[in-house]
């Protein structure tokens, strides 16, 4: 249980954020991987079919927009 809590509270290392802000593709991928679960949660929607049954799904357009916004903010990050 304690190991799960530590893993959950782990932050993206500062060096990775700086590298991502300088355009390092691998660092940007690391940041996106770190936030994948959170982004998926934010972009999850409940849809209803013609019979009124609910279906939980990820809005892929919204997920991509959130990821693009994160990358844009990473590139604007000023490390100094």
N, C-alpha and C positions, 0 to 999 in steps of 0.2 A: 504494500500500500504506500509506504513512504517513497519507494522508488518511482511509482507512478506520479505521485505528487511532485517530486523533483523534476521529472521529465516534463510535466505539464507546465511548470513555472519557469522553464528554461527560456532565456531570452536569446535573440539572434546576437551573436558577438559583434561588437562595435566594428571590428576590422572587416567583417563581411559587409556591413552596411556601408562603410566607406568605399570598399571595392565596388559594390553595386552602384554607388553614386558616381563612380568614375567610369561606369559602363562595362564592368566585368560581367560577361554573360553568365558564367558559372555562379557568381555571387548573387546575381539577380534571381537565378533559378533556385538557389538555396533559400533566399528570402521568400519566394513564392511557395516553395515546398513547406516552409515553416508555417505559413498562414493558410495552407490549402484547406484544412478542416474548418477554420473560422470562416473563410470565404464561402465554402460550400454551405455552411449553416446559414449564412446571411442570404444566400441566393436560393434557398429551398422554399418552394411554394406548394400550397395545397390547391390542386385543381379538381374540378368536378366534371364527371362525364354526363352524357345525356340522361342517364338514369339516376343521377344524384349521388353516385358513389364517389368518394373522395380518393384522390391519388396524390401522394407526396412525390415531388420530383424537383430536380435542380433546374432552375431557369439558366440555361447555358449562356444566353445573351447577357443577363445580369452578372453572371460569374465572370465572363470575359471583361465586362466593363469595370468591375471591381478590381480585377487583376491589372488592367491597364492603368487605372487610377493609382494603384499602389506603385507600379513601375514608374509612372510619371513623377510621383512624389519622391521616390528614391533618387531619381536623377536630379531633382532639385535640392536634395539634401546638401547642406554646406558643412563640411567637416571641420572647418577652421573656427 
